Amino acid sequence: MTFQEEIYNRFMQDFSIILKEKIRNLEISKLIFLCIGTDRITGDSFGPLVGYKLKWLFKDEKNIRVIGSLDNIISTQNISKIINDINNTYEKSFLIAIDAALSNKINIGRIIVSRYSMSVGSGFNKKNIYIGDMSIKGIVSKNLRNPKYNFKLLQNTPLNLIMNMADTVAQGIYNVLNV
């Protein structure tokens, strides 16, 4: 089994188990994917690329909403407004936050599915904003614990890595929800 196949299988298993566990006893009218990031920094384009792919895969699905993509960027500058809009528009929704993340070198390329919300902007020492009923993080680079150096690493992240991870997440979500 290749590394990419291993990542995909682990993602499918983790996403399926955690999503079922989280929504088991909930009445949900909308499943919302909030795809965070920007296309102006390669390493931070993971979220918008996943959003772009999910929008295409779920274009006819009424109970699924994808917010954030290559043509509608969600960043630390507009996320508070987006969260308010979601809370005011969608009653009984379940929000899954998707974003790029930094970690140890050994974790680069891995996709982390969490039962918890995610902190947005922590790699740049931004004010922590916690978002989501669960979260998906794509580990795109090493965390150097310095915003200036982290930014430089994200600018030089290979696009191939980001595309492969975005394909894995989008196809995995689609496959889990269409079982």
Secondary structure as the mmCIF struct_conf table of DSSP 4:
data_model
#
loop_
_struct_conf.conf_type_id
_struct_conf.id
_struct_conf.beg_label_comp_id
_struct_conf.beg_label_asym_id
_struct_conf.beg_label_seq_id
_struct_conf.end_label_comp_id
_struct_conf.end_label_asym_id
_struct_conf.end_label_seq_id
HELX_RH_AL_P HELX_RH_AL_P1 PHE A 3 ILE A 23
TURN_TY1_P TURN_TY1_P1 ARG A 24 ASN A 25
BEND BEND1 SER A 29 SER A 29
STRN STRN1 LYS A 30 CYS A 35
STRN STRN2 GLY A 37 GLY A 37
TURN_TY1_P TURN_TY1_P2 ASP A 39 ARG A 40
BEND BEND2 ILE A 41 ILE A 41
HELX_RH_3T_P HELX_RH_3T_P1 THR A 42 ASP A 44
HELX_RH_AL_P HELX_RH_AL_P2 PHE A 46 LEU A 57
TURN_TY1_P TURN_TY1_P3 PHE A 58 ASP A 60
BEND BEND3 LYS A 62 ASN A 63
STRN STRN3 ILE A 64 ILE A 67
STRN STRN4 SER A 69 SER A 69
TURN_TY1_P TURN_TY1_P4 LEU A 70 ASP A 71
STRN STRN5 ASN A 72 ASN A 72
STRN STRN6 ILE A 74 ILE A 74
TURN_TY1_P TURN_TY1_P5 THR A 76 ASN A 78
HELX_RH_AL_P HELX_RH_AL_P3 ILE A 79 THR A 89
TURN_TY1_P TURN_TY1_P6 GLU A 91 LYS A 92
STRN STRN7 SER A 93 SER A 103
HELX_RH_3T_P HELX_RH_3T_P2 LYS A 105 ASN A 107
TURN_TY1_P TURN_TY1_P7 ILE A 108 GLY A 109
STRN STRN8 ILE A 111 SER A 114
BEND BEND4 ARG A 115 TYR A 116
STRN STRN9 MET A 118 VAL A 120
BEND BEND5 GLY A 121 GLY A 121
HELX_RH_3T_P HELX_RH_3T_P3 SER A 122 PHE A 124
TURN_TY1_P TURN_TY1_P8 ASN A 125 ASN A 125
HELX_LH_PP_P HELX_LH_PP_P1 LYS A 126 ASN A 128
STRN STRN10 ILE A 129 ILE A 131
BEND BEND6 ASP A 133 ASP A 133
STRN STRN11 MET A 134 LYS A 142
BEND BEND7 ARG A 145 ARG A 145
HELX_RH_AL_P HELX_RH_AL_P4 PRO A 147 GLN A 155
TURN_TY1_P TURN_TY1_P9 ASN A 156 ASN A 156
HELX_RH_AL_P HELX_RH_AL_P5 LEU A 159 LEU A 177
TURN_TY1_P TURN_TY1_P10 ASN A 178 ASN A 178
#
